[in-house]
Amino acid sequence: MPNRLAAETSPYLRQHADNPVDWWPWGEAALAAARAANKPILLSIGYAACHWCHVMAHESFEDEATAAVMNALYVNIKVDREERPDLDKVYQLAHQALARRGGGWPLTVILTPDDLLPFFAGTYFPKTPRYGMPSFVQVLHGVRRWFDEKPDEVRAQNGALARFLADYGRDTAHTDVVDERPIRLALERLAAGFDADNGGRLGGPKFPHAGEIELLLAQSEPAAELPARRIGAVRGPVPSSVAADAGSRPAPGRRAVGDPVAMARLTLARMAERGLADHLGGGFFRYCVDAEWDIPHFEKMLYDNAQLLPLYAVAGARFGDAQFAEATRDTADWLVREMSAPEGGFWSSLDADSEGEEGRYYVWQRDDIRALLDEDEYAIVERRFGLDRPPNFEGHAWHLRAVAGFDEVAAALGLTPATVQARWASARALLLAARSLRVRPGLDDKILTAWNALMIGGAARALLVQPDLHELQTQAERALDLLHAQLWQHGRLYASHARGETKIPAYLDDHAFLLDALLALLQVRWQRRDLDWAIALADALLERFEDHEHGGFFFTAHDAEPLPQRPKPWMDESLPSGNGVAARALLRLGHLLGDPRYLDAAERTLRAAWPTLSQYPDACCTLLLALDEFLHPRTHVVLRADAHDAARWHDALAHLRDARTDVYRIPPTAIDLPATLAAQAPREGGVAYVCRGLECLPPVTEPASLAS
């Protein structure tokens, strides 16, 4: 008989609905049951595309004997970390404190029922003792004996943990000069830890750290000495974070080596040509398990592709690199084809596993490829992807990664590059069609506000430099419409929509990412609704999330469910820092509208984050990008022109539309604009208003004048 999870909207929770474990979803009913029975809570946190979550489920949660022990000794609660990132952040930090190492998924924590503090924490546990680990059942019995027989020890440890969580990151906000020192230190550390052969960080596993790549790409010129900023100093303690890999960082002041832009370009090239990329279907996998970007962990996440898409588009336009432009198109095609919900919005992820095996959907036998292609096509694929070499996936199959460029293949076979490209296109279509007949990986069809906002913003930024992505633009606009219709209710934003149900009050990331996405999409096409929505979201950030005493933004709203800790995250994880995105978006909105409330909140955030920025700047690249914009205010151009007149401004605006210039075309028919924009009145033939920060130039009526 299905358990309580059968009624949940999360695909991950429903995966466990037929377990013999008496699972509860997180909520007051489960917590009350634990208190009433004085049973500890076994909290298991994971997500639908997580391979090791599946392994532990098959080994333990589907096993009748293990489930019987769980049910007898604990109140068992299952949480989808993508629906409840607030719970995940708190208990991952607690795991770090208790286990003295980083966490991951599945996260297994055991809580005392009265205060919800964990007195034991781990991740995956095997069914039988192996990997130097005890069996899960041994853990269950041992932890319960400790709870029953040594309650004073448990209470003492919980008291220490509670103090740690309360004090964690309570550093004093910075009241002195704000300058570029954290950016310089981050660049030095990134250079010192850079893999000059493969791109990215040295060693494996290798993750696509999008914030790092964006920061590197932003360093188009050596940083000049800049005046320090002392505006609006704030006093008071604020949280900071301790980077998991702090011990491996070079000492402050170590001189950087390498060119940041070249580092970014090499990383993007290696990711696109090797195993992180899906060379048939498009898009990127979550990460690679090795140091060479060879073999991925095969799940595909919306948020990774949302962040990588605009990086490849910008790099393709900047360097004139056809490989990057192709990666952009392939990713956009995959997003439209496989991740777009019929009703609008983007789904969350594709599983790593199919038919119970990781990567089964994606890997190949050489003879199967040979049977699908003619001799000429196979010759291209064999040389391009190294099919004449030993298998690269677990000794028995090939995961496609490019080992030779198209020019190399052409030279080796005595063909023109155009012929090679044409034969590869034909072979790719045949292989993709054959692969599509396999059993597909599981789909997590939740529509998450934060991830959709990342995707909408990423699509908008890609469109600004690669405007022929028409289907992606349509889907991004449909996604935004769905968020407005289903996840924006009575002036409040919600975090998740699945199976027709909208649930969970939105977090910092939902508000910040959506504000950022709206400002990006307004540059693609102007809609007054979106400007009004952006203002409402910015006001919600200030009213419901800002730490008014110390600066910065909490992850949860002021009226959210109280938990053992209230995170205020500074560092980038798989998602960019919500505080970093909020600060950058508030700077842009504040300059566009001339509203000091938003600018001051952004500065308070940077000052509150300063202790962490000073210690671990390379873990805070999104905040560093906001700091860079605070020190070097962006230029924004408001063009008041209709579509006909805008045509004569096209070339001049395209020249300006670089990494430090935003362009908004507001039709002359737009009315009831905020005061600053209303003052920028339309004129015959169009007129451009150019501002950098809060300094504006006289109106420009001729496109040629924009260049000066």
C-alpha positions as CSV (number, residue, x, y, z in Angstrom):
1,M,0.0,0.0,0.0
2,P,1.4,3.4,-0.9
3,N,2.6,5.6,2.0
4,R,1.9,9.3,2.6
5,L,4.2,10.4,-0.1
6,A,1.8,9.2,-2.8
7,A,-0.2,12.5,-2.4
8,E,2.9,14.7,-2.9
9,T,3.6,16.8,-6.0
10,S,7.3,16.2,-6.0
11,P,8.4,13.4,-8.4
12,Y,11.3,12.6,-6.0
13,L,8.9,12.1,-3.1
14,R,6.5,10.0,-5.2
15,Q,9.5,7.8,-6.2
16,H,9.3,6.7,-2.5
17,A,5.6,6.3,-2.3
18,D,5.7,2.5,-2.6
19,N,8.5,2.0,-0.1
20,P,7.7,-0.1,2.9
21,V,9.1,2.8,5.0
22,D,6.4,4.7,6.7
23,W,7.5,8.0,5.2
24,W,6.1,11.4,6.1
25,P,6.5,14.6,4.1
26,W,8.0,17.4,6.2
27,G,5.3,19.2,8.1
28,E,3.7,19.8,11.4
29,A,1.9,16.5,11.4
30,A,5.1,14.5,11.2
31,L,6.9,16.7,13.7
32,A,3.9,16.4,16.2
33,A,4.0,12.6,15.8
34,A,7.6,12.5,16.7
35,R,7.1,14.7,19.7
36,A,4.1,12.6,20.9
37,A,6.0,9.3,20.6
38,N,9.4,10.8,21.8
39,K,11.0,9.2,18.8
40,P,14.0,10.7,17.0
41,I,13.3,11.9,13.4
42,L,15.2,10.2,10.6
43,L,15.4,13.0,7.9
44,S,16.4,11.9,4.4
45,I,17.0,14.6,1.9
46,G,17.7,14.0,-1.8
47,Y,16.4,14.8,-5.3
48,A,15.0,13.0,-8.3
49,A,18.1,13.0,-10.5
50,C,20.5,11.9,-7.7
51,H,22.2,8.6,-8.5
52,W,23.3,7.7,-5.0
53,C,19.8,8.6,-3.7
54,H,18.5,5.8,-6.0
55,V,21.2,3.4,-4.8
56,M,20.3,3.9,-1.2
57,A,16.6,3.7,-2.0
58,H,17.0,0.3,-3.8
59,E,19.3,-1.1,-1.2
60,S,17.6,0.1,2.0
61,F,14.3,1.9,1.6
62,E,12.8,-0.8,-0.6
63,D,14.0,-3.5,1.7
64,E,11.3,-4.9,4.0
65,A,13.7,-5.7,6.8
66,T,15.5,-2.4,6.8
67,A,12.2,-0.5,6.6
68,A,10.9,-2.5,9.6
69,V,13.9,-1.2,11.7
70,M,13.3,2.4,10.5
71,N,9.6,2.3,11.3
72,A,10.2,0.8,14.7
73,L,12.9,3.2,15.8
74,Y,12.2,6.5,14.0
75,V,9.7,8.9,12.6
76,N,10.9,8.9,9.0
77,I,10.6,12.1,6.9
78,K,11.6,12.5,3.2
79,V,12.4,15.9,1.8
80,D,13.0,17.0,-1.8
81,R,15.9,19.4,-1.5
82,E,14.8,21.2,-4.6
83,E,11.4,22.0,-3.0
84,R,12.9,22.8,0.4
85,P,16.3,24.3,-0.1
86,D,15.9,26.0,3.3
87,L,15.9,22.7,5.1
88,D,18.8,21.4,2.9
89,K,21.0,24.4,3.7
90,V,20.4,24.2,7.4
91,Y,21.1,20.4,7.7
92,Q,24.0,20.4,5.3
93,L,25.7,23.0,7.5
94,A,24.9,20.9,10.6
95,H,26.3,17.8,8.8
96,Q,29.5,19.8,8.1
97,A,29.8,20.7,11.8
98,L,29.1,17.2,13.1
99,A,30.9,15.1,10.5
100,R,33.8,17.6,9.9
101,R,33.5,17.3,6.2
102,G,31.2,18.4,3.4
103,G,27.9,16.8,2.8
104,G,25.9,15.8,-0.3
105,W,23.0,13.7,-1.3
106,P,21.4,11.6,0.0
107,L,21.7,13.5,3.3
108,T,20.8,11.4,6.3
109,V,20.4,13.3,9.6
110,I,18.7,12.2,12.8
111,L,17.0,14.9,14.8
112,T,15.8,15.2,18.4
113,P,12.0,15.7,18.1
114,D,11.7,18.7,20.5
115,D,14.2,21.1,18.9
116,L,14.8,19.5,15.5
117,L,18.6,19.7,16.0
118,P,20.5,16.8,14.5
119,F,22.6,14.7,16.8
120,F,23.9,12.4,14.0
121,A,24.6,13.2,10.4
122,G,25.8,11.3,7.3
123,T,25.1,10.8,3.7
124,Y,24.9,7.5,1.9
125,F,25.0,4.3,4.0
126,P,25.3,0.9,2.3
127,K,23.0,-2.0,3.1
128,T,25.9,-4.2,4.2
129,P,29.2,-3.0,5.6
130,R,31.6,-1.9,2.8
131,Y,33.6,1.1,1.6
132,G,34.9,1.3,5.2
133,M,31.3,2.2,6.3
134,P,28.9,0.4,8.7
135,S,25.6,-0.9,7.3
136,F,22.6,1.4,7.5
137,V,20.9,-0.9,9.9
138,Q,23.9,-0.8,12.2
139,V,23.7,3.0,12.1
140,L,20.0,2.9,12.9
141,H,20.4,0.7,16.0
142,G,23.5,2.5,17.2
143,V,22.1,6.0,17.0
144,R,18.9,5.0,18.6
145,R,20.7,3.4,21.5
146,W,22.7,6.6,22.0
147,F,19.4,8.6,22.0
148,D,17.8,6.2,24.6
149,E,20.8,5.5,26.9
150,K,22.8,8.7,26.9
151,P,20.2,11.6,26.6
152,D,22.5,14.0,28.6
153,E,25.3,13.5,26.0
154,V,22.8,14.1,23.2
155,R,21.5,17.3,24.9
156,A,25.0,18.6,25.5
157,Q,26.0,18.0,21.9
158,N,22.8,19.7,20.7
159,G,23.5,22.7,22.9
160,A,26.9,23.1,21.3
161,L,25.5,22.7,17.8
162,A,22.8,25.2,18.5
163,R,25.4,27.7,19.6
164,F,27.5,27.0,16.5
165,L,24.4,27.5,14.2
166,A,23.5,30.7,16.0
167,D,27.0,32.2,15.8
168,Y,27.8,30.9,12.4
169,G,28.9,33.8,10.1
170,R,28.1,36.5,12.6
171,D,31.0,38.7,11.4
172,T,30.9,42.5,11.7
173,A,29.8,44.3,8.6
174,H,32.5,46.3,6.8
175,T,32.5,50.0,7.5
176,D,35.7,51.1,5.8
177,V,36.6,51.4,2.1
178,V,35.0,49.1,-0.5
179,D,37.5,48.4,-3.2
180,E,38.6,45.7,-5.7
181,R,40.9,43.8,-3.4
182,P,38.6,40.7,-3.2
183,I,38.3,40.6,-7.0
184,R,42.1,40.6,-7.3
185,L,42.5,37.9,-4.7
186,A,39.9,35.8,-6.3
187,L,41.6,36.0,-9.7
188,E,45.0,35.1,-8.1
189,R,43.5,32.0,-6.4
190,L,41.6,30.9,-9.5
191,A,44.8,31.2,-11.6
192,A,46.8,29.4,-9.0
193,G,44.3,26.5,-9.0
194,F,43.7,26.5,-12.7
195,D,44.1,23.3,-14.9
196,A,46.1,24.7,-17.8
197,D,45.5,21.5,-19.9
198,N,41.8,20.9,-19.3
199,G,40.4,24.1,-18.0
200,G,38.5,24.5,-14.8
201,R,39.9,23.7,-11.4
202,L,42.8,21.3,-11.0
203,G,41.9,17.7,-10.4
204,G,38.6,15.9,-10.4
205,P,35.7,15.6,-10.2
206,K,35.1,18.7,-12.4
207,F,32.1,20.9,-12.1
208,P,31.1,23.7,-14.5
209,H,31.5,26.7,-12.2
210,A,29.5,29.2,-14.2
211,G,30.1,32.2,-11.8
212,E,33.9,31.7,-12.0
213,I,33.8,31.6,-15.8
214,E,31.6,34.8,-15.9
215,L,34.0,36.6,-13.6
216,L,37.0,35.6,-15.7
217,L,35.3,36.7,-18.9
218,A,34.5,40.1,-17.2
219,Q,38.3,40.8,-17.0
220,S,38.7,42.1,-20.5
221,E,41.4,44.6,-19.4
222,P,43.7,44.7,-16.4
223,A,41.9,46.3,-13.5
224,A,42.9,50.0,-13.1
225,E,43.5,51.5,-9.7
226,L,40.1,52.8,-8.6
227,P,38.9,55.2,-6.0
228,A,37.5,53.5,-2.9
229,R,33.9,53.8,-2.0
230,R,32.8,55.0,1.5
231,I,29.2,55.7,0.8
232,G,26.6,54.7,3.4
233,A,28.6,52.7,5.8
234,V,26.7,50.2,7.8
235,R,27.5,48.7,11.2
236,G,26.6,45.4,12.8
237,P,27.4,41.7,12.6
238,V,26.6,39.6,9.6
239,P,27.0,35.9,8.7
240,S,29.9,34.7,6.6
241,S,30.6,31.2,5.3
242,V,33.5,28.8,5.5
243,A,34.5,27.3,2.2
244,A,34.7,23.6,2.1
245,D,38.0,23.6,0.3
246,A,39.6,26.5,2.2
247,G,42.5,24.4,3.2
248,S,43.6,24.1,-0.4
249,R,43.6,27.8,-1.2
250,P,46.9,29.6,-1.8
251,A,47.9,32.2,0.7
252,P,46.6,35.8,0.3
253,G,48.8,37.9,-1.8
254,R,50.1,35.1,-4.0
255,R,50.7,36.5,-7.5
256,A,48.3,35.3,-10.2
257,V,49.5,33.6,-13.3
258,G,47.6,33.3,-16.6
259,D,45.2,35.5,-18.4
260,P,41.6,35.4,-17.0
261,V,39.9,35.6,-20.4
262,A,42.1,32.8,-21.8
263,M,41.3,30.7,-18.8
264,A,37.6,31.1,-19.4
265,R,37.9,30.4,-23.1
266,L,39.9,27.2,-22.5
267,T,37.4,26.0,-19.9
268,L,34.5,26.6,-22.2
269,A,36.2,24.9,-25.1
270,R,37.1,21.8,-23.1
271,M,33.6,21.5,-21.6
272,A,32.0,21.8,-25.1
273,E,34.3,19.3,-26.8
274,R,34.6,16.6,-24.2
275,G,32.3,14.4,-22.1
276,L,30.4,17.1,-20.2
277,A,28.5,17.9,-23.4
278,D,25.9,15.7,-24.9
279,H,27.2,15.7,-28.5
280,L,24.0,14.2,-29.9
281,G,21.2,15.7,-28.0
282,G,22.7,19.0,-26.9
283,G,23.0,20.5,-23.4
284,F,25.4,19.7,-20.6
285,F,25.6,17.1,-17.9
286,R,25.9,18.0,-14.2
287,Y,29.6,17.3,-13.8
288,C,32.4,14.9,-14.7
289,V,33.9,12.4,-12.4
290,D,37.5,12.8,-13.7
291,A,40.0,15.6,-14.2
292,E,39.7,15.6,-18.1
293,W,36.0,16.3,-18.5
294,D,35.8,12.7,-19.9
295,I,33.0,10.8,-18.2
296,P,30.0,12.7,-16.7
297,H,27.6,11.9,-13.9
298,F,24.8,11.7,-16.4
299,E,22.0,13.8,-14.8
300,K,21.1,16.9,-16.7
301,M,19.9,19.9,-14.6
302,L,18.0,22.9,-15.8
303,Y,20.1,25.2,-13.7
304,D,23.4,24.2,-15.1
305,N,22.3,24.7,-18.7
306,A,20.5,28.0,-17.8
307,Q,23.9,29.3,-16.5
308,L,26.1,27.9,-19.3
309,L,23.9,28.9,-22.2
310,P,24.5,32.7,-22.0
311,L,28.2,32.2,-21.3
312,Y,28.6,30.2,-24.6
313,A,26.5,32.8,-26.5
314,V,28.6,35.7,-25.1
315,A,31.9,33.9,-25.7
316,G,30.8,32.9,-29.2
317,A,30.0,36.5,-30.1
318,R,33.1,37.9,-28.4
319,F,35.6,35.6,-30.0
320,G,33.8,34.8,-33.2
321,D,34.0,31.1,-32.2
322,A,31.8,28.8,-34.2
323,Q,32.2,26.0,-31.6
324,F,30.7,28.2,-28.9
325,A,27.9,29.4,-31.1
326,E,27.1,25.8,-31.9
327,A,27.1,24.8,-28.2
328,T,24.6,27.7,-27.6
329,R,22.3,26.5,-30.4
330,D,22.5,22.8,-29.3
331,T,21.7,23.7,-25.7
332,A,18.8,25.9,-26.7
333,D,17.5,23.2,-29.0
334,W,17.7,20.6,-26.2
335,L,15.9,23.0,-23.7
336,V,13.1,23.6,-26.2
337,R,12.8,20.0,-27.3
338,E,13.2,18.1,-24.0
339,M,12.8,20.5,-21.0
340,S,9.8,22.6,-22.1
341,A,6.4,22.0,-20.4
342,P,3.4,22.1,-22.8
343,E,1.7,24.6,-20.5
344,G,4.8,26.8,-20.4
345,G,7.8,26.7,-18.1
346,F,10.8,24.5,-18.0
347,W,11.0,21.2,-16.2
348,S,13.7,20.6,-13.6
349,S,16.0,17.7,-14.5
350,L,16.6,14.4,-16.3
351,D,17.8,11.5,-14.3
352,A,21.3,10.0,-14.6
353,D,19.9,6.5,-14.6
354,S,17.6,4.5,-17.0
355,E,16.7,0.9,-16.7
356,G,18.5,0.9,-13.4
357,E,21.9,1.8,-14.8
358,E,23.7,5.1,-14.7
359,G,24.4,6.5,-18.2
360,R,22.7,3.6,-20.0
361,Y,20.7,6.0,-22.2
362,Y,23.8,7.9,-23.4
363,V,26.6,5.4,-23.9
364,W,27.2,3.2,-27.0
365,Q,28.6,0.0,-28.3
366,R,30.9,0.6,-31.2
367,D,29.2,-2.1,-33.4
368,D,25.8,-0.5,-32.8
369,I,27.2,2.8,-34.2
370,R,28.8,1.1,-37.1
371,A,25.5,-0.6,-38.0
372,L,23.6,2.7,-38.0
373,L,25.9,4.6,-40.3
374,D,27.3,4.2,-43.8
375,E,31.1,3.9,-44.3
376,D,31.7,7.6,-44.9
377,E,29.7,8.7,-41.8
378,Y,31.3,6.1,-39.6
379,A,34.8,7.2,-40.6
380,I,34.0,10.7,-39.4
381,V,32.5,9.5,-36.1
382,E,35.3,7.0,-35.4
383,R,38.0,9.6,-35.7
384,R,36.1,12.4,-34.1
385,F,35.1,10.4,-31.0
386,G,37.9,7.9,-30.6
387,L,36.0,4.8,-31.4
388,D,39.3,3.3,-32.6
389,R,40.5,3.5,-29.0
390,P,39.5,1.3,-26.0
391,P,36.1,1.9,-24.4
392,N,36.1,4.9,-22.0
393,F,33.0,4.0,-20.0
394,E,33.6,1.3,-17.4
395,G,35.6,-0.7,-19.8
396,H,32.7,-1.8,-21.9
397,A,31.1,1.1,-23.8
398,W,31.9,4.5,-25.3
399,H,30.6,7.8,-24.1
400,L,31.0,10.3,-26.9
401,R,33.7,12.9,-26.4
402,A,35.6,14.7,-29.1
403,V,39.2,13.6,-29.3
404,A,39.9,15.3,-32.7
405,G,38.6,18.5,-34.2
406,F,36.8,18.6,-37.4
407,D,39.8,20.2,-39.2
408,E,42.0,17.3,-37.9
409,V,39.5,14.8,-39.1
410,A,39.3,16.5,-42.5
411,A,43.1,16.5,-42.9
412,A,43.4,12.8,-41.8
413,L,40.7,11.7,-44.3
414,G,41.7,14.0,-47.2
415,L,38.3,15.8,-47.1
416,T,37.2,19.4,-46.9
417,P,36.0,20.6,-43.5
418,A,32.6,21.3,-45.1
419,T,32.3,17.7,-46.2
420,V,33.2,16.5,-42.7
421,Q,30.6,18.8,-41.1
422,A,27.9,17.6,-43.5
423,R,28.6,13.9,-42.8
424,W,28.7,14.5,-39.1
425,A,25.3,16.2,-39.3
426,S,23.9,13.3,-41.1
427,A,25.4,10.8,-38.7
428,R,24.3,12.8,-35.7
429,A,20.7,12.8,-36.8
430,L,20.7,9.0,-37.3
431,L,22.4,8.3,-33.9
432,L,20.0,10.7,-32.1
433,A,17.0,9.1,-33.7
434,A,18.2,5.6,-32.6
435,R,19.0,6.9,-29.1
436,S,15.5,8.3,-28.7
437,L,14.0,4.8,-29.0
438,R,15.8,3.7,-25.8
439,V,14.1,3.8,-22.4
440,R,14.5,7.5,-21.4
441,P,15.9,8.7,-18.1
442,G,13.3,9.8,-15.6
443,L,12.0,13.4,-15.8
444,D,11.5,15.6,-12.8
445,D,8.6,17.7,-14.1
446,K,8.4,20.2,-11.2
447,I,8.5,23.8,-12.4
448,L,10.6,25.7,-9.9
449,T,10.5,29.5,-9.8
450,A,14.2,30.0,-9.1
451,W,15.4,27.6,-11.8
452,N,12.9,28.9,-14.4
453,A,14.0,32.4,-13.6
454,L,17.7,31.4,-14.1
455,M,16.6,29.9,-17.5
456,I,14.6,33.0,-18.5
457,G,17.5,35.3,-17.6
458,G,20.0,33.0,-19.4
459,A,17.9,32.9,-22.5
460,A,17.5,36.7,-22.5
461,R,21.2,37.2,-22.3
462,A,21.9,34.7,-25.0
463,L,19.3,36.4,-27.2
464,L,21.0,39.7,-26.9
465,V,24.1,38.4,-28.7
466,Q,22.6,35.5,-30.7
467,P,19.1,36.8,-31.6
468,D,18.2,33.9,-34.0
469,L,17.2,31.6,-31.1
470,H,13.5,32.3,-31.8
471,E,12.0,29.1,-30.3
472,L,14.0,29.6,-27.1
473,Q,12.7,33.2,-26.9
474,T,9.1,32.0,-27.3
475,Q,9.5,29.4,-24.6
476,A,11.2,31.8,-22.2
477,E,8.4,34.3,-22.6
478,R,5.8,31.4,-22.1
479,A,7.7,30.4,-18.9
480,L,7.6,33.9,-17.6
481,D,3.8,34.1,-18.3
482,L,3.3,30.8,-16.4
483,L,5.2,32.1,-13.4
484,H,3.1,35.2,-13.4
485,A,-0.2,33.3,-13.8
486,Q,0.6,30.4,-11.4
487,L,3.3,31.3,-9.0
488,W,2.6,35.0,-8.4
489,Q,-0.6,35.0,-6.3
490,H,-2.1,38.0,-4.4
491,G,1.3,39.8,-4.5
492,R,3.2,36.9,-3.1
493,L,5.7,34.7,-5.0
494,Y,5.7,30.9,-4.6
495,A,8.5,28.4,-5.2
496,S,7.1,25.3,-6.9
497,H,4.4,24.3,-9.3
498,A,3.7,20.6,-10.1
499,R,0.6,18.5,-11.0
500,G,-1.5,21.7,-11.2
501,E,-0.6,22.7,-7.6
502,T,1.3,25.8,-6.5
503,K,3.0,25.5,-3.2
504,I,5.8,26.7,-0.8
505,P,6.3,30.4,-0.2
506,A,9.3,31.6,-2.3
507,Y,12.8,32.0,-1.0
508,L,15.5,34.6,-1.6
509,D,16.7,32.8,-4.8
510,D,13.2,32.9,-6.3
511,H,12.9,36.6,-5.8
512,A,16.4,37.6,-6.8
513,F,16.7,35.3,-9.8
514,L,13.3,36.4,-11.1
515,L,14.1,40.1,-10.6
516,D,17.3,39.6,-12.6
517,A,15.5,37.7,-15.3
518,L,12.9,40.4,-15.8
519,L,15.6,43.1,-16.2
520,A,17.3,40.9,-18.8
521,L,14.2,40.2,-20.7
522,L,13.1,43.8,-20.7
523,Q,16.2,44.4,-22.9
524,V,14.9,41.8,-25.4
525,R,11.4,43.3,-25.5
526,W,9.8,45.9,-23.3
527,Q,6.6,45.1,-21.3
528,R,5.3,47.4,-18.7
529,R,3.9,44.4,-16.7
530,D,7.4,43.1,-16.3
531,L,8.8,46.4,-15.1
532,D,6.0,46.6,-12.5
533,W,6.7,43.1,-11.5
534,A,10.4,43.8,-11.1
535,I,9.7,46.7,-8.8
536,A,7.3,44.6,-6.7
537,L,9.9,41.9,-6.4
538,A,12.6,44.4,-5.4
539,D,10.3,45.8,-2.8
540,A,9.6,42.3,-1.4
541,L,13.3,41.7,-1.1
542,L,13.7,44.8,1.0
543,E,10.6,44.3,3.1
544,R,10.5,40.6,3.6
545,F,14.1,39.3,3.3
546,E,16.6,42.0,4.2
547,D,18.4,41.9,7.4
548,H,17.6,45.5,8.3
549,E,20.0,45.6,11.2
550,H,23.1,44.0,9.6
551,G,22.6,44.1,5.9
552,G,22.2,41.4,3.3
553,F,19.3,39.1,2.7
554,F,18.2,36.0,4.5
555,F,17.3,32.9,2.5
556,T,13.9,32.7,4.0
557,A,11.3,35.5,4.5
558,H,10.7,37.1,7.9
559,D,7.4,35.1,8.3
560,A,8.8,31.8,7.2
561,E,8.7,28.6,9.2
562,P,11.3,28.9,12.0
563,L,14.2,26.4,11.7
564,P,17.3,25.7,13.8
565,Q,19.2,28.3,11.7
566,R,18.3,31.1,9.3
567,P,20.8,31.0,6.5
568,K,22.1,34.2,4.8
569,P,24.2,32.6,2.0
570,W,27.1,34.5,0.4
571,M,28.9,31.7,-1.5
572,D,28.0,30.3,-4.9
573,E,27.0,26.6,-4.9
574,S,25.4,24.8,-7.8
575,L,23.2,27.9,-8.0
576,P,24.6,31.4,-7.8
577,S,24.5,33.2,-4.5
578,G,21.0,34.7,-3.9
579,N,22.7,37.7,-2.2
580,G,25.0,38.2,-5.1
581,V,22.2,38.1,-7.7
582,A,20.1,40.4,-5.5
583,A,22.8,42.9,-5.1
584,R,23.6,43.0,-8.8
585,A,19.9,43.2,-9.9
586,L,19.2,45.9,-7.3
587,L,22.1,48.0,-8.6
588,R,20.7,47.7,-12.2
589,L,17.2,48.5,-11.2
590,G,18.3,51.3,-8.9
591,H,20.3,53.0,-11.7
592,L,17.5,52.4,-14.3
593,L,14.9,54.1,-12.1
594,G,17.2,56.4,-10.2
595,D,16.0,54.9,-6.9
596,P,18.5,55.1,-4.0
597,R,16.6,52.5,-1.9
598,Y,17.7,49.7,-4.2
599,L,21.3,51.1,-4.5
600,D,21.6,51.4,-0.8
601,A,20.4,47.9,-0.1
602,A,22.9,46.5,-2.6
603,E,25.7,48.4,-0.9
604,R,24.6,47.1,2.5
605,T,24.7,43.6,1.1
606,L,28.3,44.0,-0.1
607,R,29.4,45.4,3.2
608,A,27.7,42.6,5.1
609,A,29.4,40.1,2.9
610,W,32.8,41.7,3.1
611,P,34.3,39.4,5.8
612,T,33.5,36.4,3.5
613,L,34.6,38.2,0.4
614,S,37.9,39.0,2.0
615,Q,38.5,35.4,3.2
616,Y,37.0,33.3,0.4
617,P,36.5,35.5,-2.6
618,D,36.9,32.8,-5.2
619,A,33.9,31.0,-3.6
620,C,31.8,34.2,-4.0
621,C,32.1,35.0,-7.7
622,T,28.5,36.3,-8.1
623,L,29.0,38.7,-5.2
624,L,32.3,39.8,-6.8
625,L,30.4,40.5,-10.1
626,A,28.1,42.7,-8.0
627,L,31.0,44.4,-6.3
628,D,32.5,45.1,-9.7
629,E,29.3,46.8,-10.9
630,F,29.2,48.8,-7.6
631,L,32.8,50.0,-8.2
632,H,32.3,50.5,-12.0
633,P,28.6,51.4,-12.6
634,R,27.2,50.0,-15.8
635,T,26.1,52.2,-18.6
636,H,22.5,51.9,-19.6
637,V,20.8,53.3,-22.7
638,V,17.1,54.0,-22.9
639,L,16.0,54.3,-26.5
640,R,12.6,55.9,-27.0
641,A,11.7,54.8,-30.5
642,D,9.1,52.7,-32.3
643,A,10.1,49.6,-34.2
644,H,10.5,51.5,-37.5
645,D,12.7,54.2,-36.0
646,A,14.7,51.6,-34.0
647,A,16.0,50.1,-37.2
648,R,18.2,53.1,-37.9
649,W,19.7,52.7,-34.4
650,H,20.4,49.0,-34.7
651,D,24.1,49.1,-35.6
652,A,25.0,51.8,-33.1
653,L,23.2,49.9,-30.3
654,A,24.7,46.6,-31.3
655,H,28.1,48.2,-30.9
656,L,27.3,49.4,-27.4
657,R,25.7,46.1,-26.2
658,D,28.7,44.7,-24.5
659,A,29.3,43.3,-21.0
660,R,29.0,46.7,-19.4
661,T,26.1,48.3,-21.3
662,D,22.4,47.6,-21.0
663,V,20.0,48.8,-23.7
664,Y,16.2,49.2,-23.2
665,R,14.0,50.2,-26.1
666,I,10.8,51.7,-24.7
667,P,8.1,52.4,-27.3
668,P,6.9,56.0,-27.5
669,T,3.4,54.7,-26.7
670,A,4.5,53.5,-23.2
671,I,2.7,55.6,-20.6
672,D,2.6,55.9,-16.8
673,L,6.3,55.2,-16.6
674,P,8.2,55.7,-13.3
675,A,9.4,59.3,-13.0
676,T,12.9,58.9,-14.2
677,L,11.8,57.0,-17.3
678,A,8.9,59.3,-17.9
679,A,11.3,62.2,-18.0
680,Q,13.1,60.5,-20.9
681,A,10.5,61.5,-23.5
682,P,10.3,60.2,-27.0
683,R,11.2,62.4,-30.0
684,E,10.7,62.1,-33.8
685,G,13.0,59.6,-35.3
686,G,13.9,58.2,-31.9
687,V,16.1,59.5,-29.0
688,A,18.6,57.7,-26.8
689,Y,19.3,58.6,-23.2
690,V,22.7,57.4,-21.9
691,C,23.5,57.1,-18.2
692,R,26.4,55.6,-16.3
693,G,25.4,55.0,-12.7
694,L,23.6,58.2,-11.7
695,E,25.3,60.4,-14.3
696,C,23.4,61.0,-17.5
697,L,24.4,62.7,-20.8
698,P,22.3,65.0,-22.9
699,P,19.8,63.3,-25.1
700,V,21.3,61.8,-28.3
701,T,19.2,62.1,-31.5
702,E,21.6,60.7,-34.0
703,P,22.9,57.1,-33.9
704,A,26.4,58.1,-34.9
705,S,26.7,60.2,-31.8
706,L,26.3,57.2,-29.5
707,A,29.8,56.1,-30.2
708,S,31.2,59.3,-28.6
